[in-house]
């Protein structure tokens, strides 16, 4: 409101004018009160001096990779807490990963940016891991399969163990399943599974596990178990020659081991 008055005279008519919108003030508070494996909740208090129509934006940085992005939020997207604090849940994060967050307000009309909050550094909770990578299955010897693999591309936590499931169907079509638990060892990601039927066609699937549970299985790999053992030097097709029988001797024939 503007009113002009000369000394000793009458006041002019009242004129109303608005100052130009400016950059908003700082946010009094900014917190991350809720952290999950794949999302976090941001919570902040609006600036006490908005200086115009404002919206908000947050910056997110993944500590390990340095990948940084800024996300602008529309006012109508935001939830509120007791009418004083605003809230927004950031989704699609990677489990057990360190992130850095900051928040600021900006002027909608002119794009003027207010001061950014201090960084909030958090680590998401552990989640279920992705499938193991580079799975390989070899029929190394009779009735035995050797399974090897690499850790999941997205472990989403600390891998505790791997579950290896083999399955085959007998003559009646009934599935026979064998599950082997392999405790995670950084230098020994392989498992020999023995005592299988032979020759038989097996499917092999591996799943990784964290404290949050098992993740999805790898793509099934199919292998036939071997009938013969390349390390077995036992002669084959041992046969007694009936015509050679005597009181003190017998003639036997055989084939060389494969």
Secondary structure, 3 states (H helix, E strand, C coil): CECCECCCCCECCCECCCCCCCCCCCCCCEEEEEECCCCEEEEEECCCCCCCCEEEEEEEEECCCCCEEEEEECHHHCEEECCCEEEEEECCCCCCCEEEEEEEEEECCCCCECCCCCCEEEECCCCCCCCCEEEEEEEEEECEEEEEEECCCCCCCCCCEEEEEEEEECCCCCEEEEEEEEECCCCCCEEEECCCCCCCEEEEEEEEEECCEECCCCCCEEEECECCCCCCCCCEEEEEEHHHCCCCCCEEEEECCC
